[in-house]
Amino acid sequence: MSSDQSRARAARFPTRGRERRLSPQRRLPQWRPMNTPTAPDTPAAEPRLTSLSHGGGCGCKIAPGVLSAILKDTLAMPMPPELLVGIQTADDAAVYQLNDEQALVATTDFFMPIVDDPFDFGRIAAANALSDVYAMGGTPIMALALVGMPINVLSLATIGRILEGGASVCRDAGIVVAGGHTIDSVEPIYGLVALGLVHPSRVKKNSGAQVGDLLVLGKPIGVGVQSAALKKGALPPDGYAAMIASTTQLNTAGPELARLPGVHAITDVTGFALAGHALELARGAGLTLRIDWPRVPLLPGVRQLAAQGLVTGASGRNWAAYGHEVSLPPGFADAERALLTDPQTSGGLLVACDATSVEAVLAAFRQRGFAQAAVVGEVRPRGQQPLSVVA
């Protein structure tokens, strides 16, 4: 390359070969330094991850009603017979039959930061993406990373920690991150394409619930409330620890649950909240789900936080989208409704099983560390509303 060509190239790429610095015009007007004790490599002048995003975790999801309007024309697409699960029932992943013994489970999930610690953000996003494979009864085999980062705002060390967090969870799941794609974006975005395998006869759709089935929830709810409190600086250390423990716990019970003959449907509870994903089970089966609200496990302190108004905007959007399909008990407080519609990130599996299998389902959960798994309701013949909540 000639000296003239070198000077021209340097003019086009002024940062090549040198450390990239924060661009003043891209800094947000309001931010606080990240001060979490688990991020020692983060420069003091770097903004908090959550300050860079307009929403966090699965609370970033497009509202259910808007999503239905966007997807309505795609339902008319021809589907090959090998596609065992597509978009018709809003299931957790696509499933494509490869042969008589194997079907491929394919899904993707990504979002903006729900926490400020980059390593924890990566772990949560990866666990959340892999959850959809487990919810179909599958075992993960490989992942691809999806990365969008404001590279003039975040240091390479911080971005690297996000990817390290995701890779650590994939190692826990026994898989590798085999590739991916990156872009320079305004907000930090991270997630995975997750692939898995399942026997075609063990695929668990969210439409198979039967009358008389009991509903078992694998994890407590309240992640959205905790994330709202975190953004306001109102989440105590023990609340943060509980939030991280829940959102990074892999839903590894899925494959064993799928092998139980009495398990008829499985989904995972994420951005549309317990109410929204219960409604998907009800709509898919054409039945009514009854939630026994006092039996629903909650993360510590979230009822008090919700009563203080520390809730997400997604909670209200969820209720606006599907509240007309939900029957609530008299005197049901606004804070309780906010928890019912609270968006979960990397939430628990919701299982519909017959009564004779419920102990085996609970045992499968508890053997894998889901100590708060609980029976939270039942499936009934279709009533006036597809979802009924009783207190």
Buried (B, 14 or more C-beta within 10 A) or exposed (E): EEEEEEEEEEEEEEEEEEEEEBEEEEBEEEBEEBEBEEBEEBEEEBBBBBBBBEBBBBBBBBBBEEBEEEEEEEEEEEEEEEBBBBEEBBBBBBBBBEEEEEBBBBBBBBBBBBBBBBBBBBBBBBBBBBBBBBBBBBBBBBBBBBBBBBBBBBBEBBBBBBBEBBBBBBEBBEBEBEEBEBEEBEBBBBBBBBBBBBBBEBBBBBBBBBEEBBBBBBBBBBBBBBBBBBBEEEBEEEBBEBBBEBBBBBBBBBBBBBBBEBBBBBBBBBBBBBBBBBBBBBBBBEBBBBBBBEEBBBBBBBBEBBBEEBBBBBBBBBBEBBBEBBBBEEEBEEBBBBBBBBBBBBBBBBBBBBEEBBEBBBBBBBEBEBEBBBBBBBBBEEBEBBBBBBE
